Amino acid sequence: MFKIQTLNKIAACGLDRLPRDHYESATEILNPDGVMLRSADMHSIEIPASVLAIARAGAGVNNIPLPKCSERGIVVFNTPGANANGVKEIVIASLLLSSRNLFEGITWANTLKGKGDEVPPLVEKGKAQFVGPEIQGKTLGVIGLGAIGVLVANAANALGMRVIGFDPFVSVDAAWKLSHEVQKAPSLDALVAESDYITIHVPLTAETKNLFNAERISHMKKGCRLLNFSRNGLVDNAAIKAAIASGHVGGYVIDLPEDELLGVDKVLCVPHLGASTPESEDNCAVMAADQMREFLERGNIKNSVNFPACELAPSGKTRITVSNRNVPNVISSLTAQLGAIGLNIEDMINKHRGDVAYNIIDVSGDVPADVVAKLKTVDGVIAVRVIPNCK
């Protein structure tokens, strides 16, 4: 019986993917094998020693202590693409809201309440202050062509926009899904200089922090509007406010409001609604549960943010998974230990990601507890797990 602790409410359709005769899930549970969550902050809690994996029903993992998890051999999953359509829709909606000054206009119209028959002429007189350009024929720059960026680029292209994209690490799968009409920008700075609108879809890293600082913002076209549905920290708040105040930037939409941005003219603070659709929550829950189950039952890893992708169809009686630091001689030491007791290796795979490596080893017989103990003593090994009768 596997035990799953849920730190947030996980959609029932996701938990239903975990067979009740083999899984128990609850918000309070002793010695869980896995943790499923959405936005709960795990930095301030003690992760039980029993935890093997953490599945985030969503894309961002800033709420999970990744270095600590990697050191302990805890595999952390996310669900890239599961909420992509929901985010795509709100990005397109916000593009129009910002360009046509709809929020400002609607807010102003509500101030006319109580003026009776004067409302229609006042509307006609006052609407000119909210005039905004159409998006058709304008250039949208999409930074980051992952699951969300590709959908946004394709949707904008279908609406008649000229779309240019920049992503030096675009995957083959994403490239296949991208419309052939989306143009490739030669550099980030080239995209910024050409775009009437810019939307950001990249993670927050040391390299992307303050990606839009005062200098980069100064190279944006006058009146350009910037959309950030990714993470705080990608845009320098002081710099974007100054650029809006000077009239250089036409507007900023952010899905993660901060105090200093609230109430600022031409800044639309969306209360983190990008993936807040029932469809997105269901998709994320299902994907998170499937990945958790595949790892716990077969040791396979897909969509981990701290471990390499590593999948192998079961071929032996017993499966051994080994997490280790990516250093020489680990594999030879492991196979030597198994060979010493006459266990034949039916199949195996080794993958690494940065400083972390992961091995799946299928063997022909049972693996005694003392052998597991010896495997754990191999220099560089972080964690060893045995999955009997893996199917």
N, C-alpha and C positions, 0 to 999 in steps of 0.2 A: 504494500500500500504506500503510495507516494503522498506526501503531505504538501499542500500549497497554501502559503499565507498570502492573502490579498490585502494590500495596504490602502487600496481605493476600491470603490464599487466597480467591478468588472462586469461588462455586459453578460447576461445569462447565456447568450448564444456562444460566447467564448468558453465559459466554464463548462457548458454542455459538451464541449469537445474532449473533455477529460472524463473518461468512463468512471462512473461512480463506484464500480466494483474494484477499481485500482487506484482511485484518487480520492482524497479528502481535502476540501478547501474551506478556509474560514479566515476571518480577520484576526482572530486570536487562536494560535495553534502552536503547540510545543514541537520543537525540533523539526521545522519545515525543511523539505528537500528543495523547494523552490519558492520564489517570491514573485507575485504579479502585482503590478502597480501602474498608475497613470502619472499623477503629478506629486505624489507624496515625497517629502524630502528625506532621503536615507542618509544624508551626511551626519545627522545628529543622533542616529540610532545605532545600537549595537547589532550587527548582523550575526545571527546565530551560527555557531560553528558547523551546524548540519547543512547549511545552505550550499547547494551545488550550482544553482543558476538563478538569475533574476531576469524577468521578462517585462519590459516596459511597453505598455500598450500605447504607443506613440513613437514619434521619431527622435525627439530630443532626450538626452540622457544627462543633462546638467544636474539633475536631482539625485544622481547615483554616484557614489565614490569609486570611480573606475580604477584608479591606481591600487586602492586597497583590495578591490575585488580581484584584480589580476594577480596580486601577490599571493592571494589565497586560492587561486585557481577557480574562482567563481566566474562562470561564463555569463555575460550580460548581453541580452538580446534587445533589439528594438524592432519596430514594424514599419520600415520604410515603404512608402507608397500606399499604405492602407488608408491613410486619411488624405491622400493627394487630391482627390476630386473635390472634397470639401474645401480644402485650402485654395485650390484653383478658382472655385466659384467666388469665394470672398475676395480674392485678389482682383478678379475682373470687376466685381461689384465696387470695390474700393477705388479702382482705377477710374471708373465712371463718376463715383461720388466726389472724388477729389477734382477731376477735370472740369466737371459741370457745376462745382460749388453747391451740390445738392444739400449737403448737411447744413451749410450756412444759410442757404435759402429757406429750407424748411424751418430751421430754428427761428429765423426772422419772421416768417409767416405766422408762426404761433404767437408772436408778440402782438399781433393785431386782434387777438381774441377780445371780444366785447365792443368792437367798433361798428358792429352792425352793417348797415348799407354802405359804409365807407370802405369796407374791406376790398371789394373788387377794384375800385379806382386806386386805392393805395397799393394794391398788388401790382397793377399795371405801371404805376409810377415808380415803385421801388425795385422791380425785378431787374432793372439794368445793372445794378451793382453786383449781380450774381452771374453775369454772363461768363461762360467758360467754353473752351474749344471742344469740338468733337474729336474722338480718338481715331476715327477712320482716316487712313493716309498718314498718320503720325508714326514715329519710330519708337518702339518699345525695346529697351535693352534688358535682357534677362541674364542675371548673374547666377550661375549654378544651374546645370541642366540635369538634375536628378529627376526623381519621379514627379515632383511638384513642378519644377521649372519647365519640364517638357510639356506638361499639360497646359501650363499658363501660356507658353510660347505658341503652341498649336491653336489654343482658343483665341488668342489675340490675332493670330494670322487669319483665322476664320472670320474675325470681325473686321477685316480689312486693314489691319495695321501692318506696317513693315516691321519685322521682328529680327533683331540681331541678338546672338547669344554668346556668352563667354563661359567656358569651363574647361580648364586644361586637363581635367581628370574625368571627362565624360566617359561613361561606360559604353560598351558595345550595345547592350540592351537598350540603353537610353537613346543612343544614336539611331537605332532601328526605328524607334517610336517617334522620333522628331520629324516634323514636316520638312520636306526637301526645300521648301520656300524660306525656311528660317536660315538666315545668313550667319556665318561664323565671324565674330569679331577677332581681329588679329591680336588684340590686347585688351585688358580691362580699361585702360585709359582711352583707347580708341572708342570703345563702347560708350563710355561716359560722355565723350565729346559729341557723339552723334545722336544721342537719345533725347527724345522729348519726354519720355517716361522711363523710369528705371525700377525694376523689382528685384529684390535680393532673396536668393534661396540657397544660402550656404550655412554651414555650422559655424559656431563661434569657436575659434582656435586662437593660438598666439599669433598666427599669421593673418587672421581675418579681423582681429580686434581693431576697432576704429578704422575699418576698411574705408569708410567715408569720413575722412577727417577734413579739416578746413582746406587743405591744399587740393584734395581730390574734388571736394564740393565746388571749389572755385573754377574747375574745368568743366562743370556741368553747363549745359545750354541755359541761357536765361529763361526762366519760367518753367524749367524742367520740374517734374514732380517725382518724388522718391517714395517707394513703398517697401516696407520692411515687415515681412511676415515670417521671419526666421528667429532672430534672437536679439535681445538687448546687447549692447556693446559693439555691434557692427557699425553703428553710426554714432559719431560724436554729437551728443545732444546740444552742447553749447554751440558747436559749429553750425549745425543745421538750423538752430533757432536764429543765429546771426544772419545766415544766408537768406532765410525767409523774411526777416525784418528789413533787410536791405533791398528786397525785391528780386534778388538773383534766383532764388528757388521759389517755385510756384506753390509748393505744398509738400507735406510729409505725412504719410500714413504709417502708423506703427501698431502692431497687434499686441504689444506688451507694454502698456502704459507705465510711465514713471512720473513721479510727482512733478518734476520740473517741466514736463511736457503738457500736463493737463491745463486746459484753458488758454493755450497759446494759439493765436490766430493762425490759420492755415495748417494747423497740425490736427489730424484726426486720430484720436486715441481709441482704438477698437479694443474692447475688454477680452482679449485673448480668445476670440471666437473662431479662429481659423479652422480648427478641426472639430468645432462644437456642433456636430450634426449627429443624429442617431445612426446614420449609415456609417460615418467614420468611426464612431465608438464601437459599433458592432464589428466592423472590418478589423480594427486594431485588436480587439479582444480575441477574435478567432485566430488571427495570425500569431499573436503572442502565445496563445494556448497550444497551437499546433507546433510551434518551435520548441516550447518547453517540453511537450510530450515527446517529440522526436529526440531531444537530447537526453531526457531522463530514461527513456526506454531503449534507445539505440546508441546514444553517445554522439549522434550526428549534430553538427553545428551549422546553422544557416542564419545569416543576418545578425551576427554578433558584432558588437562595437569594440570589444577588447581582445577577442580571440579570432584566429583565422577561420574562414569557411572550411569545413572538413566533413565530408560525407562518404560513407562506404556501405554498400549493401552487405548485410550479414552473410558470412560464409562458413563460420566455424561453430563449435558448441558454445564457446565462451568468448565474450568480448572484453578486452582490457582497454581502458582509455587512460592516457597519461598526459598531464599538463607539465610542461617544463620550461625552464629558461632556455633561450635559443643559443646554446653553447655546444661545442664539439663533444663527441663521444657518448652522448646520452643514449642514442638509439642502439649503438653497439653494446653498451652496458646492459640495456634492457633485454635485448635478444639473447645475450649470453646467459643471463639469469634464467630465462625461459628454457633455453636449450639445455641448461645444466640439469633440469628435472625431466627432460624428454618431451617437452611440449612442442608440438609442431605448429609453426605459424602458417595458417591457411591463407591469410591475406593481411595486408597492413597499409596504412597511409600516414604520411607525416606532412604537416603543413606548419608554416610559421607566419607570424605577423609581428614585425618589429622584434622586441625582446622576448616575445612569448611564442612557444611552439606547442603543438597538440598532436597526439598520436592516437590512432585507432588500430588495435592489434587483435585479430581474430585467431584463436588457437583451438586445437582439436580436442582438448580435454578440460578437466576442472583445474582451477588455479587455487592451490592451498593458501591459507591465511598467512603462513610463514613466508611464502614466496612474495605475496603482496607487500608484506613488511619489508622484505629485502629490496623490492623495486622502489619503495619509498625512500630508501637510504641512498639511492644512486645520486651522485652529485648533480645538482641542477634540477632534479625532479621537484615539482610543486605539489602535485596531487595525483593519486592513482585510484581508479574506480574499476570494479569488476561487474560486468553485466552478464549473469548466467543465462543460458538458453535464449540468447538474443535472436529475435526473429524480425 
